[in-house]
């Protein structure tokens, strides 16, 4: 099973700012199993959810 990227955030956010984590928390509050992962190649944080077979 793969993952689907919901949103991408640059890793250079201001100190004390966690936009990817905040976005993922909002998605989890809505019932989506969102998680934050780091994409080293693009130097960005990705908010992902498990992909469904039909996606």
C-alpha positions, 0 to 999 in steps of 0.5 A, a space after each residue: 500500500 502506498 501513500 497520497 500526498 495531501 500538501 507540501 510545505 517548505 522546510 524553512 519555516 520560521 522558528 516556532 512555526 510548524 505549518 505541516 504539523 498544524 495542517 496534519 492535525 486539522 486533517 486528523 481532527 476531520 478523521 483522516 489518518 494524516 502524517 508528516 514525513 520529510 522529503 529530503 530531495 525537495 527539502 520539504 515536509 509532506 502531509 500524507 495519508 494511506 492511498 486507497 486502491 482506487 486512487 
